[in-house]
Amino acid sequence: MCAEELDFIEKYDLLGCIQCGRCTGGCPVALRTPLRVRCFMNDTQNEERLEELSEKPEIWDCTTCYTCAARCPKGLEPLEVLIGLRSLLIEEGKVQPTVRDALESIFKDGNPWGSPRAKRLDWTEGLEVKTLEPEAEETTDVLLFICCTDAYDPRVMKVAQALVKVLDAAGVDFGLIGEDESCCGSEVRRLGEEGLFEMCDEENVELLNSFNVNRIVTVSPHCYNTIKKEYHGLKHEVLHYTELVAQLLEDGKLELSKELKNVVTYHDPCFLGKQNDIYDEPRYILTRIPGVEFREFDRCRERSLCCEGGGGKMWVESESKEERLAEIRVEDAKEMGAEIIAVACPFCLLTLEDATKVKGVDEEMRVADILELLAEAL
Amino acid sequence: MNMVVCVKRVPDTAESEVHIDASGKDIDKSRLSFGINECDNYAVEEAIQIKERLGDSTVTVISMGSKESDEVIRMALAKGGDDAIRLEDEAFAGGDGLATAKALAAAIKGLEYDIVFTGALADDDGYAVVPAALGELLGVPHATYVKKVEISEDGKKAKVGRELEGGLMEFLEIELPCVLGIQTGINEPRYASFKGIKQAAKKEIAVKSASDLGLDASEVGEAGSWAVLEKFTLPVVGEMAEILEGDPEETAAKLAGILKEKGLI
């Protein structure tokens, strides 16, 4: 470990912490794991304890949902301290094999799922989609940034397919990067691999800037957050698909003719809501689908309960045997009589759908991305 | 303890479609990604762990291949390797495991070593020849499919466990210096961070040709091989092959019927 990395006090403004406990008080995973981020804000001030603290398994329980930072009265970001501790382990090479494999796969093939680059467009089979050429003379309106999970996961690729159908129906001029598209690096940064994230930042900015497009639209809120807020030197505007689709509906460019006679609730993804204040667009879209009866979770919008899919948690299993937050979410949805939990994030889709199976309610309730519901209503 | 680890950069074919290229002697690698041979990754980890355990040790990384192999060498250096040598020469092309072992042996002979680690076999050609041939050429004992290594206190011997079938392990006592062909699963390879790999890029990799190693072109590569690859062909679907069609339930029932009919179950 080098001295620069050890300087936690300065890097995370630790002396600004007043130990009020609002971070831990609102932390969703504190419900089920021993993680108390307030303690880490205090303990990491002692340089000599950093190594010992980095070896505590609960630093991997953090989903980086951002509740702690949103609630901090001093404007600090406690989650970043946990990411900093993860970085110490990464530099020592001491990470779980699943994390190692995901990171090596990103380095080698540009995705965390251990799949070859040559299969990145498999999800487009049967669809007619334009692949963009760098430095093209003609401007394309929208560059679709397809998340690795949407491109490779057999369940989630249906969401990307639905997006293509919806944009086609609305007559949007769009294109894909193709096989050269690489992981945005959101999970890389949150797993603590700073160096690899810098590579993702540099290479993706250069690639994205090479396309003659008006704007970039992402499928995942994780890509959205990172490309919009964490990249350096990007010249294009970045939108999440919910922003684009809400606009298309408002402008009357997207017509929904079929009814979806279901009770639908919406689970706010942390990276869309808490971290980017996009709460209204998803609700606007859902309530425009004919037949939908929309109901809210008690814990919604800023207070929404995290699904535990972010922050690298797709590759780290918590040691806790307590009920998963996604299972609590599914129970709440069942209680309110929801037949569909709508989401707008690939990780939320996977964690919540899994929870419906664990809870044995997958026959009576389904989890679907907003895009899938839209495609059904076209 | 002075250790040498031999690593190979190989294409990753586990998840990819593999096609024979126009020459008929190789696969089309244009759309494949490359990385360290899986067994070799465990060999690197084993050497680094021994270095960490014993202290006062060196790990030299050797690879045969083009400049692109520097990537896997750097990864091994980032994990704790000290020096690196890359063997590159047109004369090395098309060699079998024996020809590869000749070049490696020539490079290793000039070094002080107690243990030479290799992977048990390579993911691409799967010959599994290098550790045995290397031991023979260096005139030292070797063990293959090694899944456990314990160095004696005086550092003169090692107790090694070889993986046999059915979960059995064969234990041997082997005198150092020796060559050990490492099998996957012996340890849990660590992660090499991006910063670590970049840092390792500052270390020099000594590049050596056949003549640098005192080898004649006729001794290495295809010319120096006992086994020469003539061509790849896809297995021909013969008349005896029957493809069962239908959903899993139907095909399972058909398969069970056939097995019963032939008196196999």
Interface residues (C-beta under 8 A of the other chain):
Chain A: I90 E91 E92 G93 K94 V95 P97 V99 R100 L103 E104 F107 K108 D109 G114 S115 P116 R117 A118 K119 E193 E194 G195 L196 E198 M199
Chain B: D12 E15 S16 E17 R31 L32 S33 F34 G35 K79 E188 P189 R190 Y191 A192 S193 F194 K195 G196 I197 K198
